[in-house]
Amino acid sequence: MTAGQTRTGAALAVLLLLSGCAVSRGAVPAPSQDSKYLYVWTGSSDSTAPDFLAVFDIRADTGRYGALISTVPVGSGNNGPHHTEHELAADRQLFANGFRSGKSFIFDLRDEARPRIVREFADQAGMSHPHSFLRLPNGNVLATFQMRHDASGMHPGGLVEMTPAGVVVRSSPDAGPDVPEGLRAYSGAIVPALDRIVTSTTDMDDTNPYRANQVQIWRLSNLELLHTITLPPGPLGDESDYTAEPRLLADGRAVMVSTFNCGLYLLAGIEGDQPAGRLVATFPRKKDTYCAIPVVAGSYWITTVPSYPGIVSLDISDPAHPREASRLILGAGDVPHWIALEPNHRRLVITGYGQLANRVLLAKFNPATGALALDERFRPPTATRPGFDLLGPWPHGAKGAGKPHGAVFSRP
């Protein structure tokens, strides 16, 4: 066991101290205005057609609520559109990856109704296949890259900081004696108050036998890898496997990490020499279903739970003892995966697999109570059920059905 993996009484003491701290409601105030548009990063099922960004009108007072108003095709198809940024930055430049091809794309959303693509890139700083894009306090973008390749083969990737135009500023490979070859940088959370970055370790290649039950702690100021820690299992023995999405809580210091095996962990001591994690909640899972994307809305943790299938909000005002506040059950065969939160915390966008493979849903969220409800208004005028079926044809001329993944709301 390495020094970075050791969990001592000191780390547990910090964890207990954190356990008694409440995350104050409203610590990060949200804007009051609604978003006007929804942007959905979409793959084309027609192999001859380009992938595209779809733009939906979600203004309540225009008579066009839920209307598709434009699409922005990229220069190629079969990219495997995957993650975008989870929220739109102030500069309104949106990073989106095509994980299958290894290409990433930058969209300019300053003209909200008619975005344009401004750049695409592939490998950066010797690393390939970026997965998640995180905004830094200086406005730059930090990307987690899954792989790094050299003459000896494929290795763990690392972190790359880029300008909003996609120009590399600095990078840090995920390398060292404590880093297993099967580990991959997956997603992350930026913790400016503690000068830290927390990343998860799941490989997008599901044939990799690595359990990915670790998180990594980096120094934000110089991208130095400080610790690789293994999360403890829960009663089932594998709740810690396939770490997914770290999220910074509303106090600006506490971090929780979800796993694809439906565990939820509270981290402690990430600013020190002996960080540790503790399992604080689990969700049910069935064979071949995996919990996925969470968001934090004030003192609520909202996440997808495909085994229901649905979306759940947890009250995390005491992060060591989450309590379910609300549950939104979706249709049979729906496999929710991606969710993103409107800046004012009033709505969520949902995409996924199964019966959601070609659909986009909106949900309503009450930031005061944590209550969730399906947005029944978000549908085309002739639709008999909520949601938008991405079946085409499309404004850019293509006809194949769309496969949505990453999605984000416009800024007020």
N, C-alpha and C positions, 0 to 999 in steps of 0.2 A: 504494500500500500504506500503510495507516494505522499509527500507532504501536502500536495494539493488535494488529495482524496481523504485525508484524515479528518474525522469529526470528533472533536474533543469536548470536554466539559465546558470549556470556554465558549465554543461556538453554540453549544446547546443553551448556555446561559443567555447569550444574546438572543437566541430564538425565543426563549421564554419571555424575555423582556419585550420583544417585538409582539409576541402573542397577546400581550395585555394592552397593546396600543390600538386605539380605534383610528380608522381612516376617516378623517372628518368629511362630512358631506359638503359638497360644494367647494372643496379645496381648490379645484381647477374650474373656474366658472366657464360655462359654455355660452356661445353666442345665442341670442334669442331668435334670430331670423331663420326661416326655413331655407334649405337649399333649393335652387331652381332646377338643377339638372342632375341626372344620374349617368355615370360613365361605366360601361361594361366591356371589359376586354374579352374578345370573343374569337374562337376558332371557327373556321369554315369546314363543314363536313364534305364539301366539294374540294377534292385534292388539287383541282386546277384553279381554284379561286383563292384570293388573299385572305389572311386573317384581318380582323378589323376591331376598331373601338366603336361601340354603339352609344348613341346619345339619346336619352329619354327626357322628356319634359315632365317634371314632377311639381310644377307650380299649381297650387290648389285653385287659383282664381282666374285661370285662362280658358277653361273649357277644353283643355288638351291634356288633362292629367293622364300620365301613362303613355303618351304618344311617342313613337319613335320619330325623331326629327332629323337625324343625320347619322352617317357612318364615316369612319376614317380608315380606309384600307391601308395596310402596310404593303411593302413591296414583294411579299412572298406569302405562301401558305405552308401548312404542315409544320408550323413552329411550335405547336403545343402551348397555346396561351395559358399562362399559369398565374403567378402572383403579380399584382400591381403593388404600389404603395398602399398602405391601409387607410390613409387619409391624404387629402390633397394639401400640398404645402402652400405657403403664402405666395411663392413665385408662380404657382399654377403650372409647373412642369411635372408631368406624371411619368414615372418609370414603370415599365411593364416588361416581364420576361416571357420569352417563348422557350420553355425549358427543353422541349424535344430537340430543337435546332441549336440551342445554346445562344441564340440571338436575343438581344434586348432592345427595347424601343423607348424613345422619349417623345411624349406628346406635349405640345404647347396648348394649354386650355384657357389662355387669357381671353380669347373670343369664345365664350362659354358654350354657345350653341353650335359653333363650327370650329372644333379643334383642328390642329394640323400636326402631322408628324415632322419632327425636326432632326432626328438622328436615330440610327441604329448602330449597335456595337456587338461584338462577340467577346472573345477572350480579353481580359484586362489584367495587366501586371502578371502575366504567366498563369492566370487562373481561368477556369472555364465554368460555365453553367451557374450563373448567379441565381439565387433563389428568392431572397427577400431584400427589400430596399427600405432603409431606415433614415429618417432625417436627423441630422446633427444640429446642435445649437447654432452653428455658424451658417446653416442653410445648405451645406453640402449633403451628399447622399452617401451613406455607408451601405455597402452591399455584402451579403454573405455569399461567397462562392463555394460551391460544393467540391470542386476538384482542382488539382494542380498536377500537371503532367511534365515529365522530363524524360531523359533517355532511359531511366531505370523503370519507368512505368507511371501508373496513376497513384496519386497521394491525396491526403486531405487538403482541401482548398484553403480558405481563410477569409480575411476581411480586406476590402478595397474601399478607400474613400475617393469619391469623385465629385467634381463640380456639378451643378445642375445641368451643364452641357455635356456631361459624360466624360470629362477629361480627368485622368487619374491624378490624384494629389499625393497619396501614399498608400501603402499596402502592408499587410502582415500575414505571412503564411501560417497556417495551422500546423506547426511543426515543433517537435521536441520529444524527449524520451518518454513523456507521460501521455502522448497523443497516439492512440491506436490507429493503425492503417485504415480500419473500417469506418472511422469517424468522419462525418461530413458536417460542415457548418450549414445549418438549416435556416433558422430565423433568430431574431434577437430583440433586445430592449436596450435603449440608451438611458443611462442613469447619470445625468450631468452633476447632480448634487454630490454624488459619491465618486466622480471621475471613473465610472465603470461602464462596461458593456457586458450584458449577459447573452450568451448564445446557446441554442439547442443543437442537437447532434445527429438528427435522423438523415439517412441516405434516401434520396428519391428512388434509387434502384432497389426495389423490394426483394431482389435476390441476394442482397448483402446480408449475411447472417449476423452481423454486428447488432447487439441489442439496443444500442443508442440510448442507454439509460443514464447519460451524463449531461451535465451542463458545463459551460466554460465561462470563466470570468476574465475579462480583458481590462486593461487600463485605457480609458477613453483618450487621454491626452497624448499617448504615444502608440496606441494599438498593441501594446505588449500583452501577450498571453500570460496570465498570472496563475490560474488554477483550472484543472479539469477535475470536477468532483462527480462522484457517482451518487445518484439519488437512492434512498433506501426503498425497498419494495414494501408493498402493503400486504394485507391478508391473503390476496390471491397470488402473490409472488412476482407479478410482472406489471403492476400498475405504473412502475417507473420507466418502462420500456418505451422507446421511440418518443423522446422529448420533442415537443412541437413548438409551442409559442410562448416565450417569456413576455410578460406585460408589466409595465411600471404602474403602480397604484397611485391613487390621487394624492398621497402625501409626498410624492416625488422621491421616495427612498426605498420603499418596500417593493419587492418583485415577486410575482407568482408565475409559475411555469406549468403549462398544461402538457399532457402527453397524449399521443394517439391511442394509447391503451386506457384512456379515460381517467387518469389520475390528475389531481391538482395539488401542486406543491408550493409551499411558502418557503422562500429562501431567507437566510439570515447571515449576517457577517460578511457580506460580499465586499465590504470595504476593507476587511482585515485579512489576516493570514490563514484563517480557518473557516471558510464559508461552509454552510451546511444547508440541507433541505429537509423539509418535513411534509409528509402527506397529510393534507387537511380536508380533502374531499375526493370522492370517487363518483363516477356515473356508471350506470349499467352498460354493458356492451354485449353484442351477439357476435357470432362468427362472421368474420369479414366486414364488420362495421367498426369504424374508428372515429372517436371524437376528433374535432379539428379546430377551426379558427375561433378564438375568443376575442371579445372586446371588453374594455373597461369603460363604464359610464358612471363617473362619480364613485359612489360606494357600491356599485353593482358590477359583478362579473357575469357576462353573457356569453354563452357558448353553444355550439352545435352538439347535439347528442343523437346520432343517427339511429340508435336502437329504439328510440321512442316511436317514430322519428319526430324530432322537434328541436326547439331552441329553449334553453333554460336560463333564467336570470337568478343569480345568487346574491344575497346581501352579504357583502364583505366588509361592513363597517368594523367588525372584528375579524381580521383576515385569518386568524388561527381557527375560527369556528364559523365557516360560511353557512348560511341558511338559505334554502330555496325560497325565492320570492314569487316566481311565476314560471309557468311552463306553457309554451305554445306548441301544440301538436299539429303536425302537417299531414299530408295525405299518405295513404298506403303506397309504398314503393318510392317515396321521396327519400333521398339521402342528402341532407343538408351538409355542406362542407364549408363554404366561404360565407362570412358575414362581415359587413363593415358598417360603421356607425355614422349617422348624420352629425355634422358639427354641433348642432344644438341638442343632440341626444334624443331626438323625437322619433326617428325612423331608423330601421335597419334594412340593408339589402341582403338577400339570400340567394346563393347559387349552389349547385351541387351535382350529384350523380343520380343514377336510377331514373325515376320519373322527373327529376329536376335537370336532367342532362341538357335539355334544350329550353329551359325555362328560367325566368327571373321573378322572384317574389320580393315584395316589400312587407315589412312588419312595423307596427306602431309600438313605441316604447314610452312608458311614463317614467321619467327620471326621478320623480318624487316617491313612487311606490314600487318601481321595478316591474310593473305589469306589462305583459306582452300581448299583442293581438295582431292577427293578420290584417293587412291593409286591403280591404275589400274593393277599394276604388281603383287600385293599380291594375288595370286590364284594358285591352282594346274595347271599343264600344260594342262590338258584337260578341265578345267573349262570354262564356257561361260560367267561368270560374275565375278567381283572382289570379293575377300574375300575367306575365307576357311570354307567349310561346315564340321562340326565336326560329321561325320556320322559313323566313324569306318570302318573296324576293327582297333585295336590299337596295338602298339608295345608290350605292356605288355600282350596281349592275349585276352583282352575283345573285345566285338563286338557291344555293345549298343552305340547309339548316345551320344555325349557329350553335356553338358549344361554349357557353359563357363560363368564366372562372372569376378572376379578380374583378372587383367592382368598387367604385368610390363615388361619394357625393361631391357636388360642387361646393365651393366655399361661399358663404353668404356675402 
